[in-house]
Amino acid sequence: MGEHAHSRYFSEDAYEQAAEPKELHVVPNAGHVDLYDKTDLIPFDKLEEFFTKNLL
């Protein structure tokens, strides 16, 4: 989720209700739509690490 996303509280609420495994990662200086198309902001390494650890 982006640090400055107007919908950040939705992500925080979903995180609190989610079962393990879970990890909340806040992308600094990013808004909501920044993570749609600004590929330099998308934390691909964090996504790969989480899915590799928890789904394989």
PDBQT receptor file of N, H, CA, C and O in Angstrom, charges set to zero:
ATOM      1  N   MET A   1       0.845  -1.166   0.000  1.00  0.00    +0.000 N 
ATOM      2  CA  MET A   1       0.000   0.000   0.000  1.00  0.00    +0.000 C 
ATOM      3  C   MET A   1       0.883   1.219   0.000  1.00  0.00    +0.000 C 
ATOM      4  O   MET A   1       1.983   1.201   0.553  1.00  0.00    +0.000 OA
ATOM      5  N   GLY A   2       0.416   2.256  -0.606  1.00  0.00    +0.000 N 
ATOM      6  H   GLY A   2      -0.477   2.270  -1.055  1.00  0.00    +0.000 HD
ATOM      7  CA  GLY A   2       1.169   3.496  -0.639  1.00  0.00    +0.000 C 
ATOM      8  C   GLY A   2       1.030   4.273   0.655  1.00  0.00    +0.000 C 
ATOM      9  O   GLY A   2      -0.044   4.333   1.252  1.00  0.00    +0.000 OA
ATOM     10  N   GLU A   3       2.105   4.850   1.066  1.00  0.00    +0.000 N 
ATOM     11  H   GLU A   3       2.978   4.801   0.581  1.00  0.00    +0.000 HD
ATOM     12  CA  GLU A   3       2.135   5.628   2.303  1.00  0.00    +0.000 C 
ATOM     13  C   GLU A   3       1.076   6.730   2.313  1.00  0.00    +0.000 C 
ATOM     14  O   GLU A   3       0.481   7.015   3.352  1.00  0.00    +0.000 OA
ATOM     15  N   HIS A   4       0.845   7.348   1.152  1.00  0.00    +0.000 N 
ATOM     16  H   HIS A   4       1.329   7.117   0.308  1.00  0.00    +0.000 HD
ATOM     17  CA  HIS A   4      -0.086   8.473   1.069  1.00  0.00    +0.000 C 
ATOM     18  C   HIS A   4      -1.418   8.091   0.417  1.00  0.00    +0.000 C 
ATOM     19  O   HIS A   4      -2.164   8.970  -0.014  1.00  0.00    +0.000 OA
ATOM     20  N   ALA A   5      -1.721   6.816   0.341  1.00  0.00    +0.000 N 
ATOM     21  H   ALA A   5      -1.115   6.102   0.691  1.00  0.00    +0.000 HD
ATOM     22  CA  ALA A   5      -2.959   6.363  -0.301  1.00  0.00    +0.000 C 
ATOM     23  C   ALA A   5      -4.173   6.816   0.503  1.00  0.00    +0.000 C 
ATOM     24  O   ALA A   5      -4.211   6.669   1.725  1.00  0.00    +0.000 OA
ATOM     25  N   HIS A   6      -5.154   7.364  -0.191  1.00  0.00    +0.000 N 
ATOM     26  H   HIS A   6      -5.123   7.483  -1.183  1.00  0.00    +0.000 HD
ATOM     27  CA  HIS A   6      -6.376   7.791   0.494  1.00  0.00    +0.000 C 
ATOM     28  C   HIS A   6      -7.138   6.592   1.053  1.00  0.00    +0.000 C 
ATOM     29  O   HIS A   6      -7.952   6.738   1.966  1.00  0.00    +0.000 OA
ATOM     30  N   SER A   7      -6.874   5.413   0.506  1.00  0.00    +0.000 N 
ATOM     31  H   SER A   7      -6.213   5.294  -0.235  1.00  0.00    +0.000 HD
ATOM     32  CA  SER A   7      -7.562   4.194   0.933  1.00  0.00    +0.000 C 
ATOM     33  C   SER A   7      -6.705   3.356   1.896  1.00  0.00    +0.000 C 
ATOM     34  O   SER A   7      -6.999   2.182   2.120  1.00  0.00    +0.000 OA
ATOM     35  N   ARG A   8      -5.674   3.940   2.451  1.00  0.00    +0.000 N 
ATOM     36  H   ARG A   8      -5.435   4.894   2.270  1.00  0.00    +0.000 HD
ATOM     37  CA  ARG A   8      -4.750   3.193   3.313  1.00  0.00    +0.000 C 
ATOM     38  C   ARG A   8      -5.479   2.486   4.450  1.00  0.00    +0.000 C 
ATOM     39  O   ARG A   8      -5.137   1.352   4.787  1.00  0.00    +0.000 OA
ATOM     40  N   TYR A   9      -6.455   3.121   5.034  1.00  0.00    +0.000 N 
ATOM     41  H   TYR A   9      -6.733   4.042   4.760  1.00  0.00    +0.000 HD
ATOM     42  CA  TYR A   9      -7.150   2.507   6.167  1.00  0.00    +0.000 C 
ATOM     43  C   TYR A   9      -7.869   1.221   5.773  1.00  0.00    +0.000 C 
ATOM     44  O   TYR A   9      -8.036   0.338   6.614  1.00  0.00    +0.000 OA
ATOM     45  N   PHE A  10      -8.300   1.089   4.518  1.00  0.00    +0.000 N 
ATOM     46  H   PHE A  10      -8.164   1.806   3.834  1.00  0.00    +0.000 HD
ATOM     47  CA  PHE A  10      -8.900  -0.164   4.055  1.00  0.00    +0.000 C 
ATOM     48  C   PHE A  10      -7.875  -1.295   4.126  1.00  0.00    +0.000 C 
ATOM     49  O   PHE A  10      -8.184  -2.395   4.584  1.00  0.00    +0.000 OA
ATOM     50  N   SER A  11      -6.667  -1.018   3.674  1.00  0.00    +0.000 N 
ATOM     51  H   SER A  11      -6.416  -0.124   3.302  1.00  0.00    +0.000 HD
ATOM     52  CA  SER A  11      -5.604  -2.023   3.706  1.00  0.00    +0.000 C 
ATOM     53  C   SER A  11      -5.235  -2.384   5.140  1.00  0.00    +0.000 C 
ATOM     54  O   SER A  11      -5.016  -3.554   5.453  1.00  0.00    +0.000 OA
ATOM     55  N   GLU A  12      -5.167  -1.393   5.997  1.00  0.00    +0.000 N 
ATOM     56  H   GLU A  12      -5.345  -0.442   5.742  1.00  0.00    +0.000 HD
ATOM     57  CA  GLU A  12      -4.824  -1.658   7.391  1.00  0.00    +0.000 C 
ATOM     58  C   GLU A  12      -5.911  -2.485   8.080  1.00  0.00    +0.000 C 
ATOM     59  O   GLU A  12      -5.601  -3.375   8.872  1.00  0.00    +0.000 OA
ATOM     60  N   ASP A  13      -7.174  -2.201   7.787  1.00  0.00    +0.000 N 
ATOM     61  H   ASP A  13      -7.426  -1.478   7.144  1.00  0.00    +0.000 HD
ATOM     62  CA  ASP A  13      -8.272  -2.996   8.343  1.00  0.00    +0.000 C 
ATOM     63  C   ASP A  13      -8.234  -4.430   7.824  1.00  0.00    +0.000 C 
ATOM     64  O   ASP A  13      -8.424  -5.373   8.592  1.00  0.00    +0.000 OA
ATOM     65  N   ALA A  14      -7.989  -4.598   6.523  1.00  0.00    +0.000 N 
ATOM     66  H   ALA A  14      -7.835  -3.832   5.900  1.00  0.00    +0.000 HD
ATOM     67  CA  ALA A  14      -7.919  -5.939   5.934  1.00  0.00    +0.000 C 
ATOM     68  C   ALA A  14      -6.757  -6.720   6.533  1.00  0.00    +0.000 C 
ATOM     69  O   ALA A  14      -6.883  -7.911   6.814  1.00  0.00    +0.000 OA
ATOM     70  N   TYR A  15      -5.640  -6.058   6.725  1.00  0.00    +0.000 N 
ATOM     71  H   TYR A  15      -5.537  -5.090   6.496  1.00  0.00    +0.000 HD
ATOM     72  CA  TYR A  15      -4.469  -6.705   7.321  1.00  0.00    +0.000 C 
ATOM     73  C   TYR A  15      -4.793  -7.214   8.721  1.00  0.00    +0.000 C 
ATOM     74  O   TYR A  15      -4.461  -8.349   9.062  1.00  0.00    +0.000 OA
ATOM     75  N   GLU A  16      -5.429  -6.393   9.520  1.00  0.00    +0.000 N 
ATOM     76  H   GLU A  16      -5.699  -5.470   9.243  1.00  0.00    +0.000 HD
ATOM     77  CA  GLU A  16      -5.767  -6.799  10.890  1.00  0.00    +0.000 C 
ATOM     78  C   GLU A  16      -6.674  -8.023  10.909  1.00  0.00    +0.000 C 
ATOM     79  O   GLU A  16      -6.568  -8.848  11.817  1.00  0.00    +0.000 OA
ATOM     80  N   GLN A  17      -7.555  -8.157   9.939  1.00  0.00    +0.000 N 
ATOM     81  H   GLN A  17      -7.641  -7.487   9.202  1.00  0.00    +0.000 HD
ATOM     82  CA  GLN A  17      -8.505  -9.264   9.898  1.00  0.00    +0.000 C 
ATOM     83  C   GLN A  17      -7.970 -10.504   9.181  1.00  0.00    +0.000 C 
ATOM     84  O   GLN A  17      -8.560 -11.579   9.288  1.00  0.00    +0.000 OA
ATOM     85  N   ALA A  18      -6.885 -10.369   8.470  1.00  0.00    +0.000 N 
ATOM     86  H   ALA A  18      -6.405  -9.496   8.384  1.00  0.00    +0.000 HD
ATOM     87  CA  ALA A  18      -6.339 -11.478   7.688  1.00  0.00    +0.000 C 
ATOM     88  C   ALA A  18      -5.673 -12.514   8.588  1.00  0.00    +0.000 C 
ATOM     89  O   ALA A  18      -5.152 -12.202   9.659  1.00  0.00    +0.000 OA
ATOM     90  N   ALA A  19      -5.709 -13.754   8.115  1.00  0.00    +0.000 N 
ATOM     91  H   ALA A  19      -6.132 -14.007   7.246  1.00  0.00    +0.000 HD
ATOM     92  CA  ALA A  19      -5.018 -14.841   8.805  1.00  0.00    +0.000 C 
ATOM     93  C   ALA A  19      -3.550 -14.845   8.403  1.00  0.00    +0.000 C 
ATOM     94  O   ALA A  19      -3.170 -14.245   7.397  1.00  0.00    +0.000 OA
ATOM     95  N   GLU A  20      -2.741 -15.515   9.185  1.00  0.00    +0.000 N 
ATOM     96  H   GLU A  20      -3.049 -16.003  10.002  1.00  0.00    +0.000 HD
ATOM     97  CA  GLU A  20      -1.324 -15.702   8.834  1.00  0.00    +0.000 C 
ATOM     98  C   GLU A  20      -1.235 -16.691   7.676  1.00  0.00    +0.000 C 
ATOM     99  O   GLU A  20      -2.125 -17.529   7.534  1.00  0.00    +0.000 OA
ATOM    100  N   PRO A  21      -0.231 -16.630   6.871  1.00  0.00    +0.000 N 
ATOM    101  CA  PRO A  21       0.853 -15.673   6.887  1.00  0.00    +0.000 C 
ATOM    102  C   PRO A  21       0.415 -14.340   6.296  1.00  0.00    +0.000 C 
ATOM    103  O   PRO A  21      -0.369 -14.301   5.347  1.00  0.00    +0.000 OA
ATOM    104  N   LYS A  22       0.911 -13.276   6.847  1.00  0.00    +0.000 N 
ATOM    105  H   LYS A  22       1.547 -13.308   7.618  1.00  0.00    +0.000 HD
ATOM    106  CA  LYS A  22       0.587 -11.947   6.343  1.00  0.00    +0.000 C 
ATOM    107  C   LYS A  22       1.748 -11.015   6.628  1.00  0.00    +0.000 C 
ATOM    108  O   LYS A  22       2.532 -11.230   7.552  1.00  0.00    +0.000 OA
ATOM    109  N   GLU A  23       1.838  -9.990   5.823  1.00  0.00    +0.000 N 
ATOM    110  H   GLU A  23       1.201  -9.816   5.073  1.00  0.00    +0.000 HD
ATOM    111  CA  GLU A  23       2.878  -8.981   5.998  1.00  0.00    +0.000 C 
ATOM    112  C   GLU A  23       2.346  -7.685   5.411  1.00  0.00    +0.000 C 
ATOM    113  O   GLU A  23       1.841  -7.667   4.289  1.00  0.00    +0.000 OA
ATOM    114  N   LEU A  24       2.458  -6.626   6.151  1.00  0.00    +0.000 N 
ATOM    115  H   LEU A  24       2.869  -6.641   7.063  1.00  0.00    +0.000 HD
ATOM    116  CA  LEU A  24       2.027  -5.319   5.679  1.00  0.00    +0.000 C 
ATOM    117  C   LEU A  24       3.261  -4.541   5.246  1.00  0.00    +0.000 C 
ATOM    118  O   LEU A  24       4.187  -4.330   6.030  1.00  0.00    +0.000 OA
ATOM    119  N   HIS A  25       3.260  -4.121   3.999  1.00  0.00    +0.000 N 
ATOM    120  H   HIS A  25       2.508  -4.293   3.362  1.00  0.00    +0.000 HD
ATOM    121  CA  HIS A  25       4.397  -3.364   3.470  1.00  0.00    +0.000 C 
ATOM    122  C   HIS A  25       3.878  -2.023   2.968  1.00  0.00    +0.000 C 
ATOM    123  O   HIS A  25       3.027  -1.971   2.080  1.00  0.00    +0.000 OA
ATOM    124  N   VAL A  26       4.388  -0.958   3.534  1.00  0.00    +0.000 N 
ATOM    125  H   VAL A  26       5.079  -1.001   4.256  1.00  0.00    +0.000 HD
ATOM    126  CA  VAL A  26       3.993   0.394   3.144  1.00  0.00    +0.000 C 
ATOM    127  C   VAL A  26       5.084   0.966   2.241  1.00  0.00    +0.000 C 
ATOM    128  O   VAL A  26       6.254   1.026   2.621  1.00  0.00    +0.000 OA
ATOM    129  N   VAL A  27       4.685   1.380   1.051  1.00  0.00    +0.000 N 
ATOM    130  H   VAL A  27       3.735   1.331   0.743  1.00  0.00    +0.000 HD
ATOM    131  CA  VAL A  27       5.630   1.931   0.086  1.00  0.00    +0.000 C 
ATOM    132  C   VAL A  27       5.770   3.433   0.348  1.00  0.00    +0.000 C 
ATOM    133  O   VAL A  27       4.805   4.182   0.203  1.00  0.00    +0.000 OA
ATOM    134  N   PRO A  28       6.968   3.868   0.732  1.00  0.00    +0.000 N 
ATOM    135  CA  PRO A  28       7.177   5.284   1.027  1.00  0.00    +0.000 C 
ATOM    136  C   PRO A  28       6.914   6.181  -0.184  1.00  0.00    +0.000 C 
ATOM    137  O   PRO A  28       7.236   5.826  -1.318  1.00  0.00    +0.000 OA
ATOM    138  N   ASN A  29       6.333   7.328   0.076  1.00  0.00    +0.000 N 
ATOM    139  H   ASN A  29       6.072   7.616   0.997  1.00  0.00    +0.000 HD
ATOM    140  CA  ASN A  29       6.095   8.366  -0.938  1.00  0.00    +0.000 C 
ATOM    141  C   ASN A  29       5.211   7.916  -2.091  1.00  0.00    +0.000 C 
ATOM    142  O   ASN A  29       5.296   8.478  -3.183  1.00  0.00    +0.000 OA
ATOM    143  N   ALA A  30       4.368   6.920  -1.877  1.00  0.00    +0.000 N 
ATOM    144  H   ALA A  30       4.299   6.463  -0.990  1.00  0.00    +0.000 HD
ATOM    145  CA  ALA A  30       3.472   6.446  -2.930  1.00  0.00    +0.000 C 
ATOM    146  C   ALA A  30       2.026   6.693  -2.532  1.00  0.00    +0.000 C 
ATOM    147  O   ALA A  30       1.653   6.570  -1.365  1.00  0.00    +0.000 OA
ATOM    148  N   GLY A  31       1.227   7.043  -3.521  1.00  0.00    +0.000 N 
ATOM    149  H   GLY A  31       1.530   7.143  -4.469  1.00  0.00    +0.000 HD
ATOM    150  CA  GLY A  31      -0.209   7.166  -3.329  1.00  0.00    +0.000 C 
ATOM    151  C   GLY A  31      -0.895   5.899  -3.814  1.00  0.00    +0.000 C 
ATOM    152  O   GLY A  31      -0.233   4.907  -4.121  1.00  0.00    +0.000 OA
ATOM    153  N   HIS A  32      -2.205   5.931  -3.881  1.00  0.00    +0.000 N 
ATOM    154  H   HIS A  32      -2.742   6.737  -3.631  1.00  0.00    +0.000 HD
ATOM    155  CA  HIS A  32      -2.975   4.757  -4.276  1.00  0.00    +0.000 C 
ATOM    156  C   HIS A  32      -2.682   4.342  -5.719  1.00  0.00    +0.000 C 
ATOM    157  O   HIS A  32      -2.306   3.197  -5.967  1.00  0.00    +0.000 OA
ATOM    158  N   VAL A  33      -2.846   5.239  -6.648  1.00  0.00    +0.000 N 
ATOM    159  H   VAL A  33      -3.151   6.170  -6.446  1.00  0.00    +0.000 HD
ATOM    160  CA  VAL A  33      -2.687   4.874  -8.060  1.00  0.00    +0.000 C 
ATOM    161  C   VAL A  33      -1.229   4.776  -8.492  1.00  0.00    +0.000 C 
ATOM    162  O   VAL A  33      -0.949   4.238  -9.563  1.00  0.00    +0.000 OA
ATOM    163  N   ASP A  34      -0.301   5.277  -7.696  1.00  0.00    +0.000 N 
ATOM    164  H   ASP A  34      -0.528   5.714  -6.826  1.00  0.00    +0.000 HD
ATOM    165  CA  ASP A  34       1.114   5.154  -8.038  1.00  0.00    +0.000 C 
ATOM    166  C   ASP A  34       1.529   3.701  -8.203  1.00  0.00    +0.000 C 
ATOM    167  O   ASP A  34       2.405   3.392  -9.012  1.00  0.00    +0.000 OA
ATOM    168  N   LEU A  35       0.913   2.817  -7.449  1.00  0.00    +0.000 N 
ATOM    169  H   LEU A  35       0.202   3.068  -6.792  1.00  0.00    +0.000 HD
ATOM    170  CA  LEU A  35       1.300   1.411  -7.487  1.00  0.00    +0.000 C 
ATOM    171  C   LEU A  35       0.627   0.645  -8.619  1.00  0.00    +0.000 C 
ATOM    172  O   LEU A  35       0.793  -0.570  -8.722  1.00  0.00    +0.000 OA
ATOM    173  N   TYR A  36      -0.122   1.326  -9.461  1.00  0.00    +0.000 N 
ATOM    174  H   TYR A  36      -0.257   2.314  -9.377  1.00  0.00    +0.000 HD
ATOM    175  CA  TYR A  36      -0.693   0.702 -10.656  1.00  0.00    +0.000 C 
ATOM    176  C   TYR A  36       0.295   0.721 -11.807  1.00  0.00    +0.000 C 
ATOM    177  O   TYR A  36       0.411  -0.258 -12.543  1.00  0.00    +0.000 OA
ATOM    178  N   ASP A  37       1.006   1.821 -11.968  1.00  0.00    +0.000 N 
ATOM    179  H   ASP A  37       0.912   2.617 -11.370  1.00  0.00    +0.000 HD
ATOM    180  CA  ASP A  37       1.808   1.949 -13.182  1.00  0.00    +0.000 C 
ATOM    181  C   ASP A  37       3.212   2.523 -12.988  1.00  0.00    +0.000 C 
ATOM    182  O   ASP A  37       3.972   2.602 -13.953  1.00  0.00    +0.000 OA
ATOM    183  N   LYS A  38       3.564   2.910 -11.819  1.00  0.00    +0.000 N 
ATOM    184  H   LYS A  38       2.947   2.846 -11.034  1.00  0.00    +0.000 HD
ATOM    185  CA  LYS A  38       4.926   3.399 -11.570  1.00  0.00    +0.000 C 
ATOM    186  C   LYS A  38       5.771   2.209 -11.100  1.00  0.00    +0.000 C 
ATOM    187  O   LYS A  38       5.976   1.999  -9.904  1.00  0.00    +0.000 OA
ATOM    188  N   THR A  39       6.245   1.450 -12.070  1.00  0.00    +0.000 N 
ATOM    189  H   THR A  39       6.078   1.621 -13.041  1.00  0.00    +0.000 HD
ATOM    190  CA  THR A  39       6.911   0.195 -11.752  1.00  0.00    +0.000 C 
ATOM    191  C   THR A  39       8.159   0.370 -10.903  1.00  0.00    +0.000 C 
ATOM    192  O   THR A  39       8.598  -0.578 -10.252  1.00  0.00    +0.000 OA
ATOM    193  N   ASP A  40       8.734   1.557 -10.898  1.00  0.00    +0.000 N 
ATOM    194  H   ASP A  40       8.378   2.327 -11.427  1.00  0.00    +0.000 HD
ATOM    195  CA  ASP A  40       9.898   1.783 -10.044  1.00  0.00    +0.000 C 
ATOM    196  C   ASP A  40       9.512   1.852  -8.565  1.00  0.00    +0.000 C 
ATOM    197  O   ASP A  40      10.380   1.737  -7.700  1.00  0.00    +0.000 OA
ATOM    198  N   LEU A  41       8.236   2.034  -8.263  1.00  0.00    +0.000 N 
ATOM    199  H   LEU A  41       7.530   2.127  -8.965  1.00  0.00    +0.000 HD
ATOM    200  CA  LEU A  41       7.769   2.081  -6.875  1.00  0.00    +0.000 C 
ATOM    201  C   LEU A  41       7.233   0.738  -6.383  1.00  0.00    +0.000 C 
ATOM    202  O   LEU A  41       7.186   0.496  -5.177  1.00  0.00    +0.000 OA
ATOM    203  N   ILE A  42       6.833  -0.125  -7.295  1.00  0.00    +0.000 N 
ATOM    204  H   ILE A  42       6.871   0.072  -8.275  1.00  0.00    +0.000 HD
ATOM    205  CA  ILE A  42       6.239  -1.408  -6.911  1.00  0.00    +0.000 C 
ATOM    206  C   ILE A  42       7.330  -2.295  -6.299  1.00  0.00    +0.000 C 
ATOM    207  O   ILE A  42       8.364  -2.528  -6.926  1.00  0.00    +0.000 OA
ATOM    208  N   PRO A  43       7.104  -2.784  -5.086  1.00  0.00    +0.000 N 
ATOM    209  CA  PRO A  43       8.140  -3.574  -4.404  1.00  0.00    +0.000 C 
ATOM    210  C   PRO A  43       8.141  -5.040  -4.866  1.00  0.00    +0.000 C 
ATOM    211  O   PRO A  43       7.776  -5.937  -4.106  1.00  0.00    +0.000 OA
ATOM    212  N   PHE A  44       8.551  -5.267  -6.106  1.00  0.00    +0.000 N 
ATOM    213  H   PHE A  44       8.847  -4.538  -6.724  1.00  0.00    +0.000 HD
ATOM    214  CA  PHE A  44       8.537  -6.612  -6.670  1.00  0.00    +0.000 C 
ATOM    215  C   PHE A  44       9.362  -7.586  -5.828  1.00  0.00    +0.000 C 
ATOM    216  O   PHE A  44       8.990  -8.752  -5.692  1.00  0.00    +0.000 OA
ATOM    217  N   ASP A  45      10.470  -7.123  -5.265  1.00  0.00    +0.000 N 
ATOM    218  H   ASP A  45      10.772  -6.176  -5.375  1.00  0.00    +0.000 HD
ATOM    219  CA  ASP A  45      11.304  -8.002  -4.444  1.00  0.00    +0.000 C 
ATOM    220  C   ASP A  45      10.560  -8.472  -3.201  1.00  0.00    +0.000 C 
ATOM    221  O   ASP A  45      10.680  -9.635  -2.815  1.00  0.00    +0.000 OA
ATOM    222  N   LYS A  46       9.798  -7.589  -2.572  1.00  0.00    +0.000 N 
ATOM    223  H   LYS A  46       9.701  -6.644  -2.885  1.00  0.00    +0.000 HD
ATOM    224  CA  LYS A  46       9.011  -7.975  -1.393  1.00  0.00    +0.000 C 
ATOM    225  C   LYS A  46       7.909  -8.959  -1.768  1.00  0.00    +0.000 C 
ATOM    226  O   LYS A  46       7.651  -9.910  -1.030  1.00  0.00    +0.000 OA
ATOM    227  N   LEU A  47       7.257  -8.739  -2.907  1.00  0.00    +0.000 N 
ATOM    228  H   LEU A  47       7.466  -7.967  -3.506  1.00  0.00    +0.000 HD
ATOM    229  CA  LEU A  47       6.217  -9.657  -3.358  1.00  0.00    +0.000 C 
ATOM    230  C   LEU A  47       6.795 -11.042  -3.631  1.00  0.00    +0.000 C 
ATOM    231  O   LEU A  47       6.242 -12.053  -3.197  1.00  0.00    +0.000 OA
ATOM    232  N   GLU A  48       7.904 -11.075  -4.349  1.00  0.00    +0.000 N 
ATOM    233  H   GLU A  48       8.353 -10.254  -4.701  1.00  0.00    +0.000 HD
ATOM    234  CA  GLU A  48       8.533 -12.360  -4.666  1.00  0.00    +0.000 C 
ATOM    235  C   GLU A  48       8.963 -13.082  -3.389  1.00  0.00    +0.000 C 
ATOM    236  O   GLU A  48       8.742 -14.286  -3.251  1.00  0.00    +0.000 OA
ATOM    237  N   GLU A  49       9.569 -12.358  -2.466  1.00  0.00    +0.000 N 
ATOM    238  H   GLU A  49       9.748 -11.380  -2.578  1.00  0.00    +0.000 HD
ATOM    239  CA  GLU A  49      10.014 -12.956  -1.205  1.00  0.00    +0.000 C 
ATOM    240  C   GLU A  49       8.840 -13.553  -0.429  1.00  0.00    +0.000 C 
ATOM    241  O   GLU A  49       8.932 -14.676   0.066  1.00  0.00    +0.000 OA
ATOM    242  N   PHE A  50       7.746 -12.813  -0.322  1.00  0.00    +0.000 N 
ATOM    243  H   PHE A  50       7.672 -11.901  -0.725  1.00  0.00    +0.000 HD
ATOM    244  CA  PHE A  50       6.586 -13.287   0.437  1.00  0.00    +0.000 C 
ATOM    245  C   PHE A  50       5.974 -14.527  -0.216  1.00  0.00    +0.000 C 
ATOM    246  O   PHE A  50       5.716 -15.523   0.460  1.00  0.00    +0.000 OA
ATOM    247  N   PHE A  51       5.744 -14.465  -1.527  1.00  0.00    +0.000 N 
ATOM    248  H   PHE A  51       5.954 -13.656  -2.076  1.00  0.00    +0.000 HD
ATOM    249  CA  PHE A  51       5.095 -15.591  -2.192  1.00  0.00    +0.000 C 
ATOM    250  C   PHE A  51       6.011 -16.814  -2.256  1.00  0.00    +0.000 C 
ATOM    251  O   PHE A  51       5.533 -17.944  -2.158  1.00  0.00    +0.000 OA
ATOM    252  N   THR A  52       7.283 -16.609  -2.413  1.00  0.00    +0.000 N 
ATOM    253  H   THR A  52       7.671 -15.691  -2.492  1.00  0.00    +0.000 HD
ATOM    254  CA  THR A  52       8.217 -17.741  -2.430  1.00  0.00    +0.000 C 
ATOM    255  C   THR A  52       8.241 -18.415  -1.062  1.00  0.00    +0.000 C 
ATOM    256  O   THR A  52       8.236 -19.642  -0.965  1.00  0.00    +0.000 OA
ATOM    257  N   LYS A  53       8.268 -17.625  -0.034  1.00  0.00    +0.000 N 
ATOM    258  H   LYS A  53       8.272 -16.629  -0.113  1.00  0.00    +0.000 HD
ATOM    259  CA  LYS A  53       8.325 -18.169   1.341  1.00  0.00    +0.000 C 
ATOM    260  C   LYS A  53       7.032 -18.865   1.731  1.00  0.00    +0.000 C 
ATOM    261  O   LYS A  53       7.072 -19.886   2.418  1.00  0.00    +0.000 OA
ATOM    262  N   ASN A  54       5.893 -18.344   1.313  1.00  0.00    +0.000 N 
ATOM    263  H   ASN A  54       5.861 -17.515   0.755  1.00  0.00    +0.000 HD
ATOM    264  CA  ASN A  54       4.619 -18.807   1.847  1.00  0.00    +0.000 C 
ATOM    265  C   ASN A  54       3.764 -19.652   0.909  1.00  0.00    +0.000 C 
ATOM    266  O   ASN A  54       2.792 -20.260   1.356  1.00  0.00    +0.000 OA
ATOM    267  N   LEU A  55       4.095 -19.706  -0.364  1.00  0.00    +0.000 N 
ATOM    268  H   LEU A  55       4.885 -19.211  -0.727  1.00  0.00    +0.000 HD
ATOM    269  CA  LEU A  55       3.245 -20.458  -1.280  1.00  0.00    +0.000 C 
ATOM    270  C   LEU A  55       3.929 -21.640  -1.958  1.00  0.00    +0.000 C 
ATOM    271  O   LEU A  55       3.257 -22.458  -2.586  1.00  0.00    +0.000 OA
ATOM    272  N   LEU A  56       5.227 -21.745  -1.845  1.00  0.00    +0.000 N 
ATOM    273  H   LEU A  56       5.773 -21.081  -1.334  1.00  0.00    +0.000 HD
ATOM    274  CA  LEU A  56       5.922 -22.855  -2.506  1.00  0.00    +0.000 C 
ATOM    275  C   LEU A  56       6.204 -23.983  -1.535  1.00  0.00    +0.000 C 
ATOM    276  O   LEU A  56       6.783 -24.999  -1.921  1.00  0.00    +0.000 OA
TER     277      LEU A  56
